[in-house]
Amino acid sequence: MPVRVLIIDDDLTILKLLEMSLTAAGMEVMIASMGSTGIAICRENQPDIAVIDIAMPDLDGYAVVDAIRADEERASRRMPVIFLTAHTQLALRDYAERAGVDLFLTKPVDGKALAAHIHDLLKLAE
C-alpha cells in the first residue's frame, strides 16, 4: 500500500511540482491550497503524513497543525507533520517544534529529498 501524503500550500506551482515528484516516488498524494481544505481532507482521508506551508491566506500552518493534533487526541493517532516554508527565522522553527511539527524544511526542496524525509519520519513513527 503506498504512503498517503497530504500537501497543503497556497502556491499552486509548488503543489503540482511536489505532487508530481512524490507520485513518481510511488506515493499517493492529496493536495489542498488552503488550510481549511487541508484539515477537511485530513479528517476524511487520514493520510500517513502531511507537508504544510506556514503562510496561507485562510489559516496559517500553525492553526492547521493545532486542528490536526486536536483531532488526533480524540482518535489516539499521531500523524507526522513536515513544515515546508520559505521562512527561515529561528523563532518560527522553535514555535513549530512546540506546536508538534516533526520536521522543518525550507523552500525550495528537492522532491527526492522530501520523499526520503517522508520515509524516514514514517519509519520513526512505527
Sequence and secondary structure as in RCSB ss.txt:
>XXXX:A:sequence
MPVRVLIIDDDLTILKLLEMSLTAAGMEVMIASMGSTGIAICRENQPDIAVIDIAMPDLDGYAVVDAIRADEERA
SRRMPVIFLTAHTQLALRDYAERAGVDLFLTKPVDGKALAAHIHDLLKLAE
>XXXX:A:secstr
   EEEEE S HHHHHHHHHHHHHTT EEEEESSHHHHHHHHHHH  SEEEE S  SSS HHHHHHHHHHHHHHH
T    EEEEES   HHHHHHHHHHT SEEEESS  HHHHHHHHHHHHHHH 
